[in-house]
Amino acid sequence: MNTLPLQGSGILEEALKLFPCRSGEATHFVLCHGEKMKFLIELKGGVAKLQKNIAPYNKKLTLLVKLLPILPWKVLQKVGFGYFARVELHPQIEGYIPAGSKWNVLVGTYDEAQKLVLQCYTTAAEPCTFIKVGNKGSDIQMQREIDFLRKNQDFSTFHTPTLLGSSLMSEGFAFNIQATKEFNGKKVAPVLTEELFRIATEIAGPTIMQEGTAYTFSHGDFAPWNIRCEEGSYTVFDWEHCGLRPAGYDAAYFIIMADIALNKCNFDEAFQNAAEQLQRLAPNLKLDKALIQQEFTKTTKTLNF
């Protein structure tokens, strides 16, 4: 088995060093899907923390995460799901880890904008610190998200992650790095409720007219897996694609993305469904199908769920 991925942005090779070894010498178990890493799980307490914060919509991944506490590491290794390794981080990333913390690594989608997320923890009861790391492949996206979080804006219908610290490649660092505080919440159903529509509306803000077309601010990836809810309080995260887009984009995107990724619809079917649902929620909203599809394809070149 290869110990590094065959494709991606190179962030894994730049951010950490893996030394496959025997279980007694290892710090982590490298959980793989085929030849690609999915998670680097700390051997001491890592599974419990991973389960708390991972809320997959993919059925296979959901099953695997549920089985992790049951299946011994050596069984997973024997059946080809991964291997033991000692893991070392790049010094600039290590500098962001709170003192005394252990950490898991969540490996992002294998494309040119691949990123890593470190889940850092001390005890089962203490909140985690999340550290997102990107290289030049995700430079624009991470700069955009860090700029948004640095503004520390206050919204009435939802919260955003609390930024604990950040570094940018444009400021002379080897990576774009952002550290955020853990937030509570369960995954939301892939259904655009009135509450979620109000959130999308607040994100949009005032309308801006450009050459006769209505535009508003947009999260850009307003999908169920980027929203959590805790006792009626919502948190919206992953702001890497935020920016100006056609009016109604986020609300339509939520429906379209859920239909394509989870219900296996094509774009035309998903858009028609979005138009019908939004007609009931906002009768005066006019969706521009061509512009929405154009924006949609910019951020969803690959769908890997």
C-alpha positions in Angstrom: 0.0 0.0 0.0 1.2 3.5 -0.8 1.8 5.7 2.2 1.0 8.9 0.4 -1.8 9.7 -2.0 -1.5 9.4 -5.8 -3.2 12.6 -6.5 -4.1 15.9 -4.8 -2.6 19.3 -4.2 0.5 18.0 -2.4 -0.7 19.4 0.9 -0.2 16.0 2.7 3.4 15.7 1.7 4.1 19.4 2.6 2.3 19.5 5.9 3.3 16.2 7.5 5.7 13.3 7.5 4.5 9.7 7.8 6.6 6.9 9.1 4.8 3.5 8.9 5.7 1.4 11.8 4.5 -1.2 14.3 1.5 -0.4 16.5 3.7 0.0 19.7 5.7 2.8 18.0 2.8 4.5 16.3 1.0 7.8 17.2 -1.8 7.4 14.7 -3.8 4.9 12.6 -4.0 6.0 8.9 -7.5 5.1 7.8 -7.7 4.7 4.0 -10.2 4.3 1.3 -8.4 2.4 -1.4 -5.0 4.2 -1.8 -6.2 7.5 -0.4 -6.1 8.6 3.2 -9.3 9.7 4.8 -8.4 10.2 8.4 -5.2 10.1 10.6 -6.7 9.0 13.9 -4.8 9.5 17.2 -4.5 6.1 18.9 -5.4 7.5 22.3 -8.9 9.0 22.4 -9.0 9.9 18.7 -12.0 7.7 17.7 -14.3 9.3 20.3 -13.4 12.8 19.2 -13.8 11.9 15.6 -17.2 10.5 16.1 -18.4 13.6 17.9 -17.4 16.0 15.2 -17.9 14.0 12.0 -21.4 14.0 10.6 -21.2 12.3 7.2 -24.1 12.1 4.7 -22.4 9.3 2.8 -23.9 6.0 3.9 -20.7 4.0 3.7 -18.7 6.6 5.6 -21.4 6.8 8.2 -21.2 3.1 8.8 -17.4 3.1 9.0 -17.4 5.9 11.6 -20.0 3.9 13.6 -17.9 0.8 13.5 -14.6 2.4 14.5 -15.0 1.8 18.2 -15.9 -1.8 17.6 -13.2 -2.9 15.2 -9.6 -3.2 16.6 -6.9 -1.3 14.7 -5.1 -4.5 13.8 -8.2 -5.9 12.2 -8.6 -2.8 10.1 -5.0 -3.1 9.1 -5.4 -6.8 8.2 -8.3 -6.2 5.9 -6.5 -3.3 4.2 -8.3 -0.3 5.6 -5.1 1.3 6.8 -1.8 1.1 8.7 0.0 2.3 11.8 2.3 5.3 11.5 4.3 7.8 13.5 3.2 11.3 12.3 5.2 14.5 12.4 3.8 17.9 11.5 5.4 20.9 9.8 6.7 23.2 12.5 4.4 26.1 11.5 1.4 23.9 11.8 2.6 22.3 15.1 2.9 25.9 16.5 -0.9 26.2 16.3 -1.6 23.1 18.3 -2.6 24.0 21.9 -0.1 22.7 24.5 -0.7 19.1 25.5 -3.1 18.4 22.8 -3.5 15.2 20.8 -4.9 15.5 17.2 -6.7 13.8 14.4 -6.3 14.8 10.8 -9.3 15.0 8.4 -8.1 14.7 4.9 -10.1 16.8 2.4 -11.2 16.1 -1.1 -8.3 15.0 -3.4 -8.2 17.8 -6.0 -6.1 20.9 -6.7 -7.6 22.7 -3.7 -7.2 19.9 -1.2 -6.9 21.0 2.5 -6.3 19.3 5.8 -8.2 19.9 9.1 -6.6 19.0 12.4 -9.0 18.2 15.3 -7.0 19.0 18.4 -8.1 17.9 21.9 -6.8 17.4 25.4 -9.6 15.6 27.3 -12.9 14.1 26.3 -14.7 17.0 28.1 -12.7 19.9 26.7 -13.8 21.6 23.4 -11.5 21.0 20.4 -9.5 23.4 18.4 -9.9 23.0 14.6 -6.9 23.9 12.4 -7.5 24.1 8.7 -4.3 24.0 6.5 -4.0 24.8 2.8 -1.3 25.4 0.3 -1.1 27.4 -3.0 -3.8 25.1 -4.5 -6.4 26.5 -2.1 -4.8 29.9 -1.6 -7.7 32.0 -2.9 -10.4 30.1 -1.1 -8.6 30.1 2.3 -7.7 33.8 2.0 -11.4 34.5 1.3 -12.5 32.5 4.3 -10.0 33.9 6.7 -10.8 37.5 5.6 -14.5 36.8 6.2 -13.9 35.3 9.7 -11.5 38.1 10.7 -14.4 40.6 10.4 -16.1 38.8 13.3 -19.6 39.8 12.0 -22.7 39.4 14.1 -25.7 37.7 12.5 -29.2 37.3 14.0 -30.3 34.0 12.5 -27.0 32.0 12.8 -23.4 32.0 14.1 -20.1 31.7 12.4 -17.0 29.9 13.8 -14.9 31.8 16.3 -11.5 32.5 14.8 -8.7 31.9 17.3 -5.8 32.7 15.0 -4.7 32.7 11.4 -1.7 33.0 9.1 -1.6 33.6 5.3 0.9 32.7 2.6 0.6 36.3 1.4 2.0 37.3 4.9 5.1 35.1 4.4 3.9 31.8 5.9 4.4 28.4 4.3 0.7 27.7 4.5 -2.7 29.3 4.9 -3.7 28.3 8.4 -6.8 29.1 10.4 -7.6 28.0 13.9 -11.2 28.0 15.1 -13.1 27.1 18.3 -15.2 24.0 18.3 -19.0 24.6 18.1 -21.8 22.3 19.1 -24.5 21.0 16.8 -25.9 18.1 14.9 -26.1 17.8 11.2 -29.2 19.2 9.5 -31.6 17.3 7.2 -31.0 18.0 3.5 -34.3 19.9 3.3 -34.5 23.7 2.9 -36.8 24.6 5.8 -38.1 28.1 6.5 -35.4 28.6 9.1 -32.7 27.7 6.7 -34.2 29.9 4.1 -34.2 32.9 6.5 -30.5 32.2 7.1 -29.8 32.2 3.4 -31.7 35.5 3.2 -29.7 37.1 5.9 -26.4 36.0 4.3 -27.6 37.5 1.0 -28.2 41.0 2.5 -29.1 43.9 0.2 -29.5 43.4 -3.6 -26.9 44.9 -5.9 -27.9 45.5 -9.6 -25.2 45.0 -12.2 -26.2 45.4 -15.9 -29.8 44.7 -15.1 -29.1 41.5 -13.1 -29.7 41.2 -9.3 -26.8 40.0 -7.2 -26.4 39.4 -3.5 -23.7 38.2 -1.1 -23.4 34.4 -1.0 -21.9 31.7 1.2 -21.1 29.8 -2.0 -21.4 26.3 -0.5 -24.6 26.6 1.5 -25.2 22.9 1.8 -26.4 20.7 4.7 -22.9 19.5 5.5 -21.8 23.1 6.2 -24.5 23.8 8.7 -25.0 22.5 12.3 -27.9 23.0 14.7 -27.9 22.9 18.5 -31.2 23.5 20.2 -32.5 25.8 17.5 -29.2 27.7 17.2 -27.5 27.3 13.8 -23.8 27.6 12.9 -22.7 28.0 9.3 -19.1 27.2 8.4 -16.7 26.7 5.5 -16.9 30.2 4.0 -14.2 29.5 1.3 -16.5 30.3 -1.6 -18.2 33.4 -0.2 -18.8 36.3 -2.6 -21.2 38.1 -4.9 -23.6 35.8 -6.9 -27.0 35.9 -8.6 -29.9 36.6 -6.2 -31.3 33.4 -4.6 -28.1 31.5 -5.2 -27.6 30.0 -1.7 -31.2 28.9 -1.2 -31.2 27.3 -4.7 -27.8 25.8 -4.2 -28.9 24.0 -1.0 -31.6 22.2 -2.8 -29.6 21.6 -6.0 -26.6 20.2 -4.2 -28.6 17.9 -2.0 -30.5 16.6 -5.0 -27.4 16.0 -7.0 -25.1 14.6 -4.3 -27.7 12.6 -2.3 -30.6 11.9 -4.6 -28.5 11.4 -7.8 -30.5 14.0 -9.8 -29.0 15.8 -12.8 -28.7 19.6 -12.7 -31.9 20.2 -14.7 -34.0 18.1 -12.4 -32.4 19.6 -9.3 -32.9 23.2 -10.6 -36.5 22.5 -11.4 -37.1 21.2 -7.9 -35.3 24.2 -6.4 -37.5 26.6 -8.5 -40.7 24.9 -7.3 -39.7 24.9 -3.7 -38.5 28.6 -3.7 -41.7 29.6 -5.5 -43.5 28.6 -2.3 -41.0 30.2 0.1 -40.4 33.4 -1.9 -42.9 34.0 -4.7 -41.2 37.2 -5.9 -37.8 35.6 -6.3 -36.7 35.1 -9.9 -33.9 32.5 -10.5 -31.6 32.9 -13.4 -30.9 29.3 -14.4 -28.0 30.0 -16.7 -26.2 32.2 -14.2 -26.8 29.8 -11.3 -25.5 26.9 -13.3 -22.4 28.9 -14.4 -21.6 29.7 -10.8 -22.5 26.2 -9.6 -20.0 24.5 -11.9 -17.2 26.8 -10.7 -17.2 25.3 -7.2 -18.5 21.8 -7.9 -16.1 20.5 -10.6 -15.9 17.2 -8.7 -18.5 15.6 -6.4 -16.9 13.2 -4.0 -19.2 12.3 -1.1 
